[in-house]
Amino acid sequence: MTVRVHIERLVLEGLQVGPHQGEAVAHALEAELTERLARAEPLFPGSAALPSLRLEAPGLERARTSQALGRQVARALATGLGSAEPPCS
């Protein structure tokens, strides 16, 4: 099975993420999300697209590194995807 996740834009409201930190956050998010989705049950049968997904992820401001922040965002995203309602066809 192939799972593709395309994140066009990630908005982290209330966090100070510098321009050089963004890439490190993205790499950590990708690695953690890949690992979590590889272990997960299929999210939706067939093909589905979510135009947006708004998540609450308390505690992100306590992440000490860009890598930790990326991992925490990935955990919230994996949880959010697992509980999201599949879009209507």
N, CA and C of each residue as an Amber inpcrd file, in Angstrom:
protein
   267
   0.8450000  -1.1710000   0.0000000   0.0000000   0.0000000   0.0000000
   0.8930000   1.2380000   0.0000000   0.4800000   2.2290000  -0.7520000
   1.2010000   3.4870000  -0.8070000   0.3570000   4.5720000  -0.1600000
   0.9740000   5.3040000   0.7370000   0.3040000   6.4340000   1.3770000
   1.0810000   7.6840000   0.9930000   0.3560000   8.6550000   0.4790000
   0.9880000   9.9340000   0.1400000   0.3190000  11.0310000   0.9420000
   1.1310000  11.8380000   1.5620000   0.6360000  12.9920000   2.3070000
   1.3310000  14.2240000   1.7270000   0.5250000  15.1620000   1.2990000
   1.0650000  16.4150000   0.7670000   0.5810000  17.5320000   1.6800000
   1.5130000  18.2150000   2.2800000   1.1860000  19.3510000   3.1430000
   1.6310000  20.6000000   2.4030000   0.6570000  21.3450000   1.9200000
   0.9800000  22.5460000   1.1690000   1.4740000  23.6590000   2.0810000
   0.8190000  23.7740000   3.2300000   1.1890000  24.8440000   4.1510000
   0.9300000  24.3710000   5.5710000   1.8760000  24.6170000   6.4350000
   1.7470000  24.2770000   7.8480000   1.8270000  25.5760000   8.6320000
   0.7950000  25.8640000   9.3890000   0.7430000  27.0870000  10.1770000
   0.8400000  26.7060000  11.6460000   1.8310000  27.2330000  12.3280000
   2.0210000  26.9870000  13.7560000   1.7550000  28.3040000  14.4720000
   0.5100000  28.5050000  14.8370000   0.1080000  29.7710000  15.4530000
   0.7080000  29.9150000  16.8500000   1.2380000  31.0980000  17.1140000
   1.7420000  31.4070000  18.4420000   3.1470000  30.9140000  18.7230000
   3.8190000  30.3710000  17.7160000   5.1820000  29.8710000  17.9190000
   6.1730000  30.7160000  17.1410000   7.3200000  30.9070000  17.7140000
   8.3980000  31.6240000  17.0470000   9.2930000  30.6020000  16.3550000
   9.1170000  30.4470000  15.0520000   9.9440000  29.5260000  14.2700000
  10.6740000  30.3640000  13.2310000  11.9790000  30.4140000  13.3600000
  12.7850000  31.2080000  12.4400000  12.8910000  30.5550000  11.0760000
  13.3360000  31.3160000  10.0780000  13.4290000  30.8060000   8.7130000
  14.3310000  29.5740000   8.5920000  15.3900000  29.5280000   9.3760000
  16.3090000  28.3940000   9.2870000  15.7920000  27.1820000  10.0560000
  14.8770000  27.4000000  10.9670000  14.3100000  26.2930000  11.7340000
  13.2490000  25.5410000  10.9350000  12.6080000  26.2080000  10.0070000
  11.5100000  25.6010000   9.2600000  11.8950000  24.3100000   8.5770000
  13.0610000  24.2830000   7.9630000  13.5000000  23.0780000   7.2560000
  13.7300000  21.9280000   8.2330000  14.3250000  22.2060000   9.3750000
  14.5600000  21.1600000  10.3800000  13.2410000  20.6340000  10.9290000
  12.2730000  21.5280000  11.1570000  10.9460000  21.1070000  11.6140000
  10.3080000  20.2140000  10.5570000  10.3950000  20.6140000   9.2960000
   9.7910000  19.8340000   8.2090000  10.4070000  18.4410000   8.1020000
  11.7310000  18.3370000   8.2120000  12.3920000  17.0300000   8.1250000
  11.9870000  16.1250000   9.2880000  11.9420000  16.6760000  10.4880000
  11.5450000  15.8800000  11.6570000  10.0860000  15.4620000  11.5520000
   9.2340000  16.3620000  11.0810000   7.8160000  16.0460000  10.9010000
   7.6700000  14.9030000   9.8950000   8.3700000  15.0000000   8.7740000
   8.2880000  13.9700000   7.7410000   8.7420000  12.6060000   8.2660000
   9.8610000  12.5800000   8.9770000  10.3810000  11.3090000   9.4940000
   9.4240000  10.6820000  10.5020000   8.9360000  11.4760000  11.4340000
   8.0240000  10.9500000  12.4660000   6.6910000  10.5250000  11.8580000
   6.1550000  11.3300000  10.9620000   4.8630000  11.0040000  10.3480000
   4.9810000   9.7470000   9.4820000   6.0770000   9.6080000   8.7640000
   6.3070000   8.4090000   7.9470000   6.3080000   7.1660000   8.8240000
   7.0130000   7.2380000   9.9400000   7.0840000   6.1010000  10.8600000
   5.7050000   5.7640000  11.4350000   4.9830000   6.7800000  11.8610000
   3.6710000   6.5530000  12.4760000   2.6550000   6.0250000  11.4620000
   2.6440000   6.5720000  10.2620000   1.6800000   6.1130000   9.2580000
   2.0140000   4.7140000   8.7500000   3.2780000   4.3420000   8.7590000
   3.6670000   2.9950000   8.3410000   3.1200000   1.9430000   9.3050000
   2.9600000   2.3130000  10.5770000   2.4500000   1.3780000  11.5950000
   0.9390000   1.4120000  11.7120000   0.2980000   2.4240000  11.1540000
  -1.1340000   2.6530000  11.3850000  -2.0100000   1.8230000  10.4480000
  -3.2380000   1.6740000  10.8800000  -4.2590000   1.0930000  10.0190000
  -4.5370000   2.0830000   8.8970000  -5.0460000   1.6080000   7.7560000
  -5.3760000   2.5520000   6.6880000  -6.3300000   3.6320000   7.1970000
  -6.0670000   4.8680000   6.8140000  -6.8820000   5.9860000   7.2810000
  -8.2450000   6.0130000   6.6050000  -8.2390000   5.9530000   5.3020000
  -9.4720000   5.9730000   4.5170000  -9.3290000   4.9190000   3.4260000
 -10.3990000   4.1840000   3.1240000 -10.2990000   3.2430000   2.0120000
 -10.2090000   4.0240000   0.7050000  -9.4080000   3.5470000  -0.2100000
  -9.3060000   4.2110000  -1.5060000  -8.5290000   5.4980000  -1.4170000
  -8.9780000   6.4760000  -2.1620000  -8.2880000   7.7480000  -2.2290000
  -9.1250000   8.8240000  -1.5580000  -8.4830000   9.7020000  -0.8480000
  -9.2060000  10.7830000  -0.1760000  -8.3000000  11.9920000  -0.0730000
  -8.9180000  13.1370000  -0.0270000  -8.1660000  14.3810000   0.1600000
  -8.8920000  15.2240000   1.1930000  -8.1510000  15.7690000   2.1050000
  -8.7080000  16.6970000   3.0840000  -8.2250000  18.0860000   2.7040000
  -9.1360000  18.9920000   2.4070000  -8.6900000  20.3340000   2.0180000
  -7.9770000  21.0700000   3.1470000  -8.3320000  20.7570000   4.3760000
  -7.6360000  21.3460000   5.5240000  -7.9050000  20.4900000   6.7500000
  -7.0400000  20.6270000   7.7030000  -7.1840000  19.9070000   8.9620000
  -6.6470000  20.8200000  10.0500000  -7.5210000  21.2290000  10.9470000
  -7.1220000  22.1190000  12.0380000  -6.9630000  21.2680000  13.2940000
  -5.8220000  21.3930000  13.9210000  -5.5130000  20.5720000  15.0930000
  -5.1260000  21.4400000  16.2730000  -5.4690000  20.9780000  17.4380000
  -4.9750000  21.5740000  18.6740000  -3.8250000  20.6890000  19.1340000
  -2.7190000  21.2940000  19.4350000  -1.5440000  20.5420000  19.8850000
  -0.9100000  21.2860000  21.0500000  -1.4920000  21.1610000  22.2280000
  -0.9550000  21.8790000  23.3800000   0.4650000  21.4210000  23.7010000
   1.2520000  22.3520000  24.1910000   2.6020000  22.0170000  24.6180000
   3.6740000  22.2090000  23.5600000   3.2990000  22.6040000  22.3460000
   4.3070000  22.7770000  21.3040000   5.3390000  23.8460000  21.6700000
   4.8950000  24.8470000  22.4160000   5.8090000  25.9350000  22.7600000
   6.9410000  25.4680000  23.6770000   6.7780000  24.2980000  24.2760000
   7.8210000  23.7720000  25.1730000   8.8800000  22.9510000  24.4360000
   8.6950000  22.7340000  23.1350000   9.6830000  21.9730000  22.3650000
  11.0040000  22.7350000  22.3710000  12.0540000  22.0860000  22.7620000
  13.3540000  22.7500000  22.9270000  14.1500000  22.8450000  21.6160000
  13.8520000  21.9590000  20.6760000  14.5890000  21.9630000  19.4060000
  13.6080000  21.9130000  18.2430000  14.0870000  22.2420000  17.0660000
  13.2640000  22.1460000  15.8560000  12.8380000  20.7020000  15.6130000
  13.7450000  19.7700000  15.8990000  13.4340000  18.3600000  15.7000000
  12.3120000  17.9110000  16.6430000  12.3680000  18.3250000  17.8900000
  11.3190000  17.9780000  18.8520000   9.9850000  18.5810000  18.4260000
  10.0180000  19.7990000  17.9360000   8.7970000  20.4480000  17.4720000
   8.2070000  19.6810000  16.2960000   9.0430000  19.2890000  15.3510000
   8.5670000  18.5180000  14.1990000   7.9430000  17.1990000  14.6100000
   8.5600000  16.5200000  15.5720000   8.0090000  15.2420000  16.0460000
   6.6600000  15.4450000  16.7280000   6.5490000  16.4990000  17.5430000
   5.2780000  16.7620000  18.2300000   4.1770000  17.1200000  17.2370000
   4.4980000  17.8980000  16.2250000   3.5100000  18.2500000  15.1990000
   3.0730000  16.9840000  14.4540000   4.0210000  16.1130000  14.1440000
   3.6970000  14.8670000  13.4470000   2.7670000  13.9900000  14.2820000
   3.0080000  13.9190000  15.5820000   2.1320000  13.1250000  16.4510000
   0.7110000  13.6780000  16.4360000   0.5960000  14.9990000  16.5380000
  -0.7290000  15.6270000  16.5050000  -1.3930000  15.3960000  15.1590000
  -0.6290000  15.4860000  14.0890000  -1.1760000  15.2870000  12.7530000
  -1.6360000  13.8490000  12.5520000  -0.8300000  12.8880000  12.9820000
  -1.2130000  11.4760000  12.8420000  -2.4860000  11.1930000  13.6320000
  -2.5870000  11.7390000  14.8250000  -3.7990000  11.5720000  15.6290000
  -4.9880000  12.2270000  14.9420000  -4.7850000  13.4350000  14.4270000
  -5.8570000  14.1450000  13.7360000  -6.3170000  13.4320000  12.4810000
  -5.3850000  12.8810000  11.7220000  -5.7550000  12.1390000  10.5170000
  -6.5280000  10.8800000  10.8760000  -6.1270000  10.2390000  11.9610000
  -6.8130000   9.0230000  12.3830000  -8.2260000   9.2650000  12.8520000
  -8.5180000  10.4690000  13.3290000  -9.8730000  10.7560000  13.8250000
 -10.6740000  11.6200000  12.8480000 -10.0790000  11.9950000  11.7290000
 -10.7770000  12.8400000  10.7530000 -11.8490000  12.0430000  10.0240000
 -12.9240000  12.7060000   9.7270000 -13.9830000  12.0840000   8.9340000
 -13.5440000  12.0610000   7.4850000 -13.6960000  10.8990000   6.8060000
 -13.3250000  10.8700000   5.3950000 -14.2040000  11.8180000   4.6010000
 -13.6350000  12.5130000   3.6300000 -14.4350000  13.4420000   2.8320000
 -15.4420000  12.7020000   1.9810000 -16.5400000  13.3650000   1.6900000
 -17.5730000  12.7950000   0.8290000 -17.0810000  12.8300000  -0.6120000
 -17.3930000  11.8070000  -1.3600000 -16.9790000  11.7600000  -2.7680000
 -17.9030000  12.5500000  -3.6310000
